[in-house]
Amino acid sequence: MIRLWSCVRAALCLLASLFVSCPTVAQDYPSRPIILVVPFPAGGSTDIVARITSQELSKRIGVPVVVENRPGGGTIVGSLSVKSAKPDGYTLLLSTNTFYASALSQKNPGYDPFRDFVTLVPLASAAYVLIAPRDVRTLDDLIERSKAQPGQSNYGSLGTGASQMVLAEQLKEAIGIDWQEVPYKGAADAILAIMRGDVQGFFGTDGLAAQYVKNPDVNLLATSGAKRSSYIPGVPTFAELGHPEIYDLGLFAVAARSETPDQIVQVLRQHLASVARAPELLQVLKSNSLEPYEGTLVEYDTLAQDRYARSATILRKLGFTAK
């Protein structure tokens, strides 16, 4: 009996130690610098957002937060570096739409954006604007031109699975525009193609579109956001034009490994939620023509999953085979 009681006491002590260890992990975190991986080269808008985020998070969490640029493979290099790190909250990822698009366009990207990562906080968003040549003044003009000249219209894209392709293909299905994809290395090349009349449409971010409001060589037809952009308030939404299904946002968020202990996830979410409201971050977003993300974390994850599913459906319809 005494031996049995000793075994029971030992088991109870072990169980108690397990319960005590979890709060201890949270209390000790963080005890060293945190790395925020940016899967793009330094200098771009994603990098700029990451650097102000790291500065503000460092102020709140009490340790240095170091930005580490790891470009390559359409964000796959950076994403895999976070996936391969210990899930201890010391290696985070600044994710964008490309993070999801690359997981679709590659046969074996090495990660699943939903199974392997957990969103900590959405930081910013950017709607997409349909930019057209000067002789296409409205969405109706674009439709009529396509019907009058079947097979002669094109749209600019920044790659398979990217928002520009997904939205153009959605528009093709929704209103019957007969146009084909022409890929470009960057938005600047696509805009030049618009001006030359090589393509009849390109979905640029509202920040990019705002630079061409007064340019006589292009017209801004509609925005993919839920409401009009504060940077180009004169451009209607697709919903206003009768096409609410044409909806998408460029998204910026901080993510961690999905196996990260919940206590650490909550610590990070608490501090990052404060960062997302910081005047310093809001000013950087404004100067880069980005909007603060206004939805909840659940709404962000729902939008990301919905967009991922829509992209996969479109790629299947196009007969795309991942490489």
C-alpha beads as a LAMMPS data file, in Angstrom:
LAMMPS data file: protein, C-alpha beads

323 atoms
322 bonds

1 atom types
1 bond types

-500.0 500.0 xlo xhi
-500.0 500.0 ylo yhi
-500.0 500.0 zlo zhi

Masses

1 110.0

Atoms # bond

1 1 1 0.000 0.000 0.000
2 1 1 2.831 2.345 0.904
3 1 1 4.525 1.580 -2.424
4 1 1 1.268 2.283 -4.298
5 1 1 0.855 5.630 -2.519
6 1 1 4.438 6.560 -3.391
7 1 1 3.740 5.861 -7.074
8 1 1 0.576 7.970 -6.937
9 1 1 2.444 10.849 -5.285
10 1 1 5.178 10.681 -7.933
11 1 1 2.600 10.756 -10.717
12 1 1 0.832 13.736 -9.140
13 1 1 4.115 15.616 -8.791
14 1 1 4.954 14.957 -12.446
15 1 1 1.520 16.182 -13.520
16 1 1 1.871 19.292 -11.382
17 1 1 5.272 20.030 -12.901
18 1 1 3.763 19.884 -16.386
19 1 1 1.146 22.471 -15.461
20 1 1 3.747 24.721 -13.850
21 1 1 6.145 24.543 -16.801
22 1 1 3.774 26.203 -19.323
23 1 1 3.406 29.528 -17.463
24 1 1 7.166 29.439 -16.859
25 1 1 7.805 29.294 -20.602
26 1 1 5.619 32.354 -21.098
27 1 1 7.208 34.192 -18.149
28 1 1 10.731 33.607 -19.484
29 1 1 9.812 34.736 -23.000
30 1 1 11.491 36.599 -24.525
31 1 1 14.997 36.316 -23.115
32 1 1 16.981 36.982 -26.325
33 1 1 16.604 38.837 -29.660
34 1 1 13.744 37.957 -32.015
35 1 1 14.295 37.633 -35.770
36 1 1 11.664 38.929 -38.193
37 1 1 12.265 37.330 -41.589
38 1 1 11.322 39.353 -44.679
39 1 1 11.201 37.102 -47.777
40 1 1 11.986 40.051 -50.071
41 1 1 15.075 42.203 -50.736
42 1 1 15.699 45.255 -48.596
43 1 1 14.165 48.565 -49.642
44 1 1 10.689 47.558 -50.814
45 1 1 7.403 48.358 -49.095
46 1 1 7.331 44.983 -47.318
47 1 1 10.809 45.596 -45.935
48 1 1 9.860 49.115 -44.815
49 1 1 6.763 47.833 -43.002
50 1 1 8.842 45.101 -41.354
51 1 1 11.464 47.527 -40.069
52 1 1 9.027 49.890 -38.359
53 1 1 7.173 46.851 -36.997
54 1 1 10.403 45.464 -35.552
55 1 1 11.271 48.804 -33.932
56 1 1 7.864 49.184 -32.324
57 1 1 7.709 45.544 -31.201
58 1 1 11.157 45.857 -29.629
59 1 1 9.957 48.836 -27.554
60 1 1 7.039 46.830 -26.222
61 1 1 8.494 43.369 -25.771
62 1 1 11.806 44.422 -24.230
63 1 1 14.351 42.692 -26.501
64 1 1 15.863 43.590 -29.889
65 1 1 13.793 42.550 -32.923
66 1 1 16.100 42.116 -35.907
67 1 1 14.902 42.214 -39.530
68 1 1 16.541 39.563 -41.689
69 1 1 15.996 39.744 -45.475
70 1 1 15.877 36.314 -47.117
71 1 1 14.603 36.802 -50.677
72 1 1 14.300 34.122 -53.322
73 1 1 11.918 31.634 -54.848
74 1 1 8.887 33.906 -54.676
75 1 1 9.178 34.142 -50.832
76 1 1 9.785 30.380 -50.501
77 1 1 13.374 30.795 -49.252
78 1 1 12.323 33.079 -46.406
79 1 1 9.223 31.066 -45.565
80 1 1 11.197 27.817 -45.320
81 1 1 13.796 29.456 -43.087
82 1 1 11.039 30.221 -40.578
83 1 1 9.475 26.790 -40.925
84 1 1 12.839 25.123 -40.234
85 1 1 13.517 27.263 -37.146
86 1 1 12.537 26.112 -33.661
87 1 1 8.879 26.946 -32.889
88 1 1 9.852 29.026 -29.874
89 1 1 8.689 32.498 -30.917
90 1 1 12.177 33.759 -31.749
91 1 1 11.843 33.513 -35.551
92 1 1 8.842 35.222 -37.174
93 1 1 7.741 35.870 -40.768
94 1 1 6.419 39.003 -42.472
95 1 1 3.946 37.427 -44.906
96 1 1 2.193 38.856 -47.971
97 1 1 -0.072 37.451 -50.707
98 1 1 2.989 35.994 -52.433
99 1 1 3.430 33.688 -49.443
100 1 1 0.146 32.009 -50.424
101 1 1 0.574 32.271 -54.201
102 1 1 3.960 30.537 -54.136
103 1 1 2.502 27.630 -52.193
104 1 1 0.101 27.102 -55.119
105 1 1 2.424 27.707 -58.052
106 1 1 5.191 25.357 -56.877
107 1 1 4.753 21.567 -56.956
108 1 1 6.670 21.156 -53.715
109 1 1 7.122 24.509 -51.995
110 1 1 8.059 22.765 -48.750
111 1 1 5.380 24.415 -46.633
112 1 1 1.646 24.693 -46.205
113 1 1 0.668 28.294 -45.379
114 1 1 -2.162 27.199 -43.079
115 1 1 -0.872 23.985 -41.541
116 1 1 2.702 25.154 -40.862
117 1 1 2.096 28.776 -39.837
118 1 1 -0.181 30.722 -37.527
119 1 1 -1.063 34.386 -38.072
120 1 1 -0.125 36.603 -35.151
121 1 1 -1.502 39.910 -36.383
122 1 1 -2.556 41.445 -39.730
123 1 1 -0.840 44.798 -40.174
124 1 1 -1.879 46.373 -43.453
125 1 1 -3.844 45.939 -46.650
126 1 1 -3.965 47.344 -50.152
127 1 1 -6.815 47.042 -52.632
128 1 1 -6.157 46.409 -56.322
129 1 1 -7.211 48.811 -59.069
130 1 1 -7.983 47.851 -62.651
131 1 1 -5.783 50.122 -64.764
132 1 1 -6.588 50.435 -68.477
133 1 1 -5.275 52.336 -71.546
134 1 1 -6.533 55.849 -72.303
135 1 1 -9.067 54.639 -74.892
136 1 1 -10.786 52.437 -72.282
137 1 1 -12.581 54.853 -69.986
138 1 1 -14.991 52.599 -68.104
139 1 1 -15.568 48.947 -67.273
140 1 1 -18.372 48.909 -69.862
141 1 1 -15.900 50.166 -72.481
142 1 1 -13.621 47.247 -71.647
143 1 1 -16.488 44.766 -72.027
144 1 1 -17.643 46.256 -75.343
145 1 1 -14.104 46.286 -76.738
146 1 1 -13.644 42.631 -75.829
147 1 1 -16.911 41.665 -77.529
148 1 1 -16.128 43.720 -80.629
149 1 1 -12.616 42.281 -80.958
150 1 1 -12.743 38.712 -79.579
151 1 1 -9.389 37.136 -78.855
152 1 1 -7.492 40.421 -79.172
153 1 1 -7.475 41.581 -75.542
154 1 1 -4.792 40.837 -72.940
155 1 1 -4.164 41.528 -69.280
156 1 1 -0.899 42.043 -67.441
157 1 1 0.114 39.616 -64.711
158 1 1 2.956 39.302 -62.214
159 1 1 2.975 35.525 -62.152
160 1 1 0.902 32.409 -61.754
161 1 1 -1.363 32.537 -58.724
162 1 1 -0.612 36.217 -58.035
163 1 1 -3.511 38.555 -57.237
164 1 1 -3.246 40.246 -60.649
165 1 1 -3.875 36.947 -62.433
166 1 1 -6.578 35.748 -60.029
167 1 1 -8.575 38.983 -60.302
168 1 1 -8.262 39.160 -64.102
169 1 1 -9.461 35.577 -64.444
170 1 1 -12.330 36.243 -62.028
171 1 1 -13.313 39.255 -64.117
172 1 1 -13.114 37.132 -67.253
173 1 1 -15.543 34.633 -65.725
174 1 1 -17.858 37.222 -64.145
175 1 1 -18.450 39.561 -67.086
176 1 1 -17.211 37.593 -70.063
177 1 1 -14.102 39.557 -70.997
178 1 1 -12.181 37.477 -73.511
179 1 1 -8.598 38.225 -72.605
180 1 1 -5.356 36.334 -72.086
181 1 1 -2.494 36.617 -69.612
182 1 1 0.754 38.382 -70.484
183 1 1 3.288 37.977 -67.630
184 1 1 5.665 40.789 -66.624
185 1 1 8.579 40.917 -64.206
186 1 1 7.191 43.901 -62.342
187 1 1 4.353 46.408 -62.108
188 1 1 6.390 49.131 -63.847
189 1 1 6.718 46.957 -66.965
190 1 1 2.984 46.201 -66.919
191 1 1 2.111 49.902 -66.685
192 1 1 4.337 50.668 -69.686
193 1 1 2.522 47.929 -71.593
194 1 1 -0.804 49.572 -70.684
195 1 1 0.440 52.911 -72.015
196 1 1 1.583 51.294 -75.264
197 1 1 -1.733 49.489 -75.623
198 1 1 -0.094 46.056 -75.509
199 1 1 -2.478 44.978 -72.751
200 1 1 -5.964 46.257 -71.944
201 1 1 -5.892 45.802 -68.186
202 1 1 -3.634 45.387 -65.170
203 1 1 -4.517 45.155 -61.481
204 1 1 -2.090 47.419 -59.632
205 1 1 -2.294 48.292 -55.942
206 1 1 -4.201 51.434 -55.065
207 1 1 -0.924 53.045 -54.012
208 1 1 0.520 52.401 -57.463
209 1 1 -2.673 53.525 -59.174
210 1 1 -2.684 56.782 -57.181
211 1 1 0.537 57.767 -58.961
212 1 1 -1.335 57.727 -62.297
213 1 1 -4.529 59.587 -61.374
214 1 1 -3.580 62.550 -63.566
215 1 1 -1.720 60.591 -66.240
216 1 1 -3.566 60.985 -69.570
217 1 1 -2.261 57.660 -70.893
218 1 1 -4.154 55.470 -68.421
219 1 1 -7.577 55.236 -66.795
220 1 1 -8.477 53.784 -63.396
221 1 1 -11.662 51.767 -63.780
222 1 1 -12.502 50.121 -60.439
223 1 1 -11.022 48.962 -57.132
224 1 1 -11.218 45.497 -55.584
225 1 1 -11.669 46.737 -52.004
226 1 1 -14.822 46.660 -49.911
227 1 1 -14.830 50.459 -49.989
228 1 1 -13.218 53.206 -52.035
229 1 1 -9.539 53.811 -51.410
230 1 1 -8.650 56.916 -49.428
231 1 1 -5.823 57.490 -51.923
232 1 1 -8.070 57.468 -55.021
233 1 1 -11.592 58.242 -53.745
234 1 1 -12.860 58.977 -57.243
235 1 1 -12.480 55.354 -58.350
236 1 1 -15.575 53.171 -57.700
237 1 1 -15.438 49.671 -56.238
238 1 1 -16.379 46.663 -58.348
239 1 1 -19.292 46.175 -55.947
240 1 1 -20.614 49.642 -56.864
241 1 1 -20.486 48.601 -60.519
242 1 1 -22.508 45.481 -59.816
243 1 1 -19.701 42.948 -59.346
244 1 1 -19.168 42.345 -55.590
245 1 1 -17.494 39.002 -56.346
246 1 1 -14.448 40.898 -57.645
247 1 1 -12.883 41.432 -54.258
248 1 1 -9.311 41.010 -53.073
249 1 1 -6.719 42.749 -50.918
250 1 1 -2.967 42.717 -50.729
251 1 1 -2.256 41.631 -47.157
252 1 1 0.673 42.156 -44.783
253 1 1 0.848 40.123 -41.580
254 1 1 3.249 38.698 -39.020
255 1 1 3.209 34.914 -38.680
256 1 1 4.939 32.248 -36.577
257 1 1 5.398 28.491 -36.694
258 1 1 2.096 26.758 -35.940
259 1 1 3.777 24.620 -33.241
260 1 1 4.707 27.709 -31.214
261 1 1 3.375 27.344 -27.641
262 1 1 0.057 29.096 -27.193
263 1 1 1.338 31.163 -24.263
264 1 1 4.075 32.648 -26.458
265 1 1 1.624 33.224 -29.321
266 1 1 -0.587 35.203 -26.955
267 1 1 2.347 37.303 -25.709
268 1 1 3.282 38.153 -29.302
269 1 1 -0.304 38.887 -30.306
270 1 1 -0.767 41.237 -27.370
271 1 1 2.306 43.298 -28.227
272 1 1 1.800 43.174 -32.000
273 1 1 -1.812 44.331 -31.632
274 1 1 -0.406 47.441 -29.955
275 1 1 2.171 47.827 -32.742
276 1 1 -0.586 47.658 -35.378
277 1 1 -2.190 50.758 -33.788
278 1 1 1.055 52.659 -33.226
279 1 1 1.138 56.153 -34.817
280 1 1 4.653 55.422 -36.107
281 1 1 3.450 52.399 -38.074
282 1 1 0.326 54.166 -39.318
283 1 1 2.472 57.006 -40.657
284 1 1 4.743 54.567 -42.518
285 1 1 1.706 52.828 -43.997
286 1 1 0.309 56.147 -45.188
287 1 1 3.605 57.226 -46.751
288 1 1 3.663 53.908 -48.647
289 1 1 0.000 54.176 -49.737
290 1 1 -1.071 51.262 -47.532
291 1 1 -4.148 51.077 -45.347
292 1 1 -4.128 49.714 -41.791
293 1 1 -5.958 46.392 -41.714
294 1 1 -9.371 47.054 -40.191
295 1 1 -10.761 43.532 -39.777
296 1 1 -10.294 40.964 -37.035
297 1 1 -7.739 38.177 -36.965
298 1 1 -10.495 35.662 -37.747
299 1 1 -11.619 37.746 -40.731
300 1 1 -8.038 37.927 -41.974
301 1 1 -7.571 34.159 -41.804
302 1 1 -10.952 33.626 -43.496
303 1 1 -10.027 36.017 -46.316
304 1 1 -6.629 34.350 -46.781
305 1 1 -8.166 30.861 -46.908
306 1 1 -10.945 31.996 -49.245
307 1 1 -8.499 33.647 -51.613
308 1 1 -6.269 30.561 -51.554
309 1 1 -9.235 28.340 -52.458
310 1 1 -10.372 30.695 -55.244
311 1 1 -6.855 30.804 -56.679
312 1 1 -6.600 27.010 -56.631
313 1 1 -9.947 26.709 -58.418
314 1 1 -8.905 29.171 -61.122
315 1 1 -5.586 27.423 -61.674
316 1 1 -7.339 24.078 -62.035
317 1 1 -9.727 25.552 -64.605
318 1 1 -6.777 26.889 -66.558
319 1 1 -5.158 23.459 -66.499
320 1 1 -2.131 24.792 -64.634
321 1 1 0.370 22.211 -63.445
322 1 1 2.651 23.226 -60.589
323 1 1 6.355 23.013 -61.386

Bonds

1 1 1 2
2 1 2 3
3 1 3 4
4 1 4 5
5 1 5 6
6 1 6 7
7 1 7 8
8 1 8 9
9 1 9 10
10 1 10 11
11 1 11 12
12 1 12 13
13 1 13 14
14 1 14 15
15 1 15 16
16 1 16 17
17 1 17 18
18 1 18 19
19 1 19 20
20 1 20 21
21 1 21 22
22 1 22 23
23 1 23 24
24 1 24 25
25 1 25 26
26 1 26 27
27 1 27 28
28 1 28 29
29 1 29 30
30 1 30 31
31 1 31 32
32 1 32 33
33 1 33 34
34 1 34 35
35 1 35 36
36 1 36 37
37 1 37 38
38 1 38 39
39 1 39 40
40 1 40 41
41 1 41 42
42 1 42 43
43 1 43 44
44 1 44 45
45 1 45 46
46 1 46 47
47 1 47 48
48 1 48 49
49 1 49 50
50 1 50 51
51 1 51 52
52 1 52 53
53 1 53 54
54 1 54 55
55 1 55 56
56 1 56 57
57 1 57 58
58 1 58 59
59 1 59 60
60 1 60 61
61 1 61 62
62 1 62 63
63 1 63 64
64 1 64 65
65 1 65 66
66 1 66 67
67 1 67 68
68 1 68 69
69 1 69 70
70 1 70 71
71 1 71 72
72 1 72 73
73 1 73 74
74 1 74 75
75 1 75 76
76 1 76 77
77 1 77 78
78 1 78 79
79 1 79 80
80 1 80 81
81 1 81 82
82 1 82 83
83 1 83 84
84 1 84 85
85 1 85 86
86 1 86 87
87 1 87 88
88 1 88 89
89 1 89 90
90 1 90 91
91 1 91 92
92 1 92 93
93 1 93 94
94 1 94 95
95 1 95 96
96 1 96 97
97 1 97 98
98 1 98 99
99 1 99 100
100 1 100 101
101 1 101 102
102 1 102 103
103 1 103 104
104 1 104 105
105 1 105 106
106 1 106 107
107 1 107 108
108 1 108 109
109 1 109 110
110 1 110 111
111 1 111 112
112 1 112 113
113 1 113 114
114 1 114 115
115 1 115 116
116 1 116 117
117 1 117 118
118 1 118 119
119 1 119 120
120 1 120 121
121 1 121 122
122 1 122 123
123 1 123 124
124 1 124 125
125 1 125 126
126 1 126 127
127 1 127 128
128 1 128 129
129 1 129 130
130 1 130 131
131 1 131 132
132 1 132 133
133 1 133 134
134 1 134 135
135 1 135 136
136 1 136 137
137 1 137 138
138 1 138 139
139 1 139 140
140 1 140 141
141 1 141 142
142 1 142 143
143 1 143 144
144 1 144 145
145 1 145 146
146 1 146 147
147 1 147 148
148 1 148 149
149 1 149 150
150 1 150 151
151 1 151 152
152 1 152 153
153 1 153 154
154 1 154 155
155 1 155 156
156 1 156 157
157 1 157 158
158 1 158 159
159 1 159 160
160 1 160 161
161 1 161 162
162 1 162 163
163 1 163 164
164 1 164 165
165 1 165 166
166 1 166 167
167 1 167 168
168 1 168 169
169 1 169 170
170 1 170 171
171 1 171 172
172 1 172 173
173 1 173 174
174 1 174 175
175 1 175 176
176 1 176 177
177 1 177 178
178 1 178 179
179 1 179 180
180 1 180 181
181 1 181 182
182 1 182 183
183 1 183 184
184 1 184 185
185 1 185 186
186 1 186 187
187 1 187 188
188 1 188 189
189 1 189 190
190 1 190 191
191 1 191 192
192 1 192 193
193 1 193 194
194 1 194 195
195 1 195 196
196 1 196 197
197 1 197 198
198 1 198 199
199 1 199 200
200 1 200 201
201 1 201 202
202 1 202 203
203 1 203 204
204 1 204 205
205 1 205 206
206 1 206 207
207 1 207 208
208 1 208 209
209 1 209 210
210 1 210 211
211 1 211 212
212 1 212 213
213 1 213 214
214 1 214 215
215 1 215 216
216 1 216 217
217 1 217 218
218 1 218 219
219 1 219 220
220 1 220 221
221 1 221 222
222 1 222 223
223 1 223 224
224 1 224 225
225 1 225 226
226 1 226 227
227 1 227 228
228 1 228 229
229 1 229 230
230 1 230 231
231 1 231 232
232 1 232 233
233 1 233 234
234 1 234 235
235 1 235 236
236 1 236 237
237 1 237 238
238 1 238 239
239 1 239 240
240 1 240 241
241 1 241 242
242 1 242 243
243 1 243 244
244 1 244 245
245 1 245 246
246 1 246 247
247 1 247 248
248 1 248 249
249 1 249 250
250 1 250 251
251 1 251 252
252 1 252 253
253 1 253 254
254 1 254 255
255 1 255 256
256 1 256 257
257 1 257 258
258 1 258 259
259 1 259 260
260 1 260 261
261 1 261 262
262 1 262 263
263 1 263 264
264 1 264 265
265 1 265 266
266 1 266 267
267 1 267 268
268 1 268 269
269 1 269 270
270 1 270 271
271 1 271 272
272 1 272 273
273 1 273 274
274 1 274 275
275 1 275 276
276 1 276 277
277 1 277 278
278 1 278 279
279 1 279 280
280 1 280 281
281 1 281 282
282 1 282 283
283 1 283 284
284 1 284 285
285 1 285 286
286 1 286 287
287 1 287 288
288 1 288 289
289 1 289 290
290 1 290 291
291 1 291 292
292 1 292 293
293 1 293 294
294 1 294 295
295 1 295 296
296 1 296 297
297 1 297 298
298 1 298 299
299 1 299 300
300 1 300 301
301 1 301 302
302 1 302 303
303 1 303 304
304 1 304 305
305 1 305 306
306 1 306 307
307 1 307 308
308 1 308 309
309 1 309 310
310 1 310 311
311 1 311 312
312 1 312 313
313 1 313 314
314 1 314 315
315 1 315 316
316 1 316 317
317 1 317 318
318 1 318 319
319 1 319 320
320 1 320 321
321 1 321 322
322 1 322 323
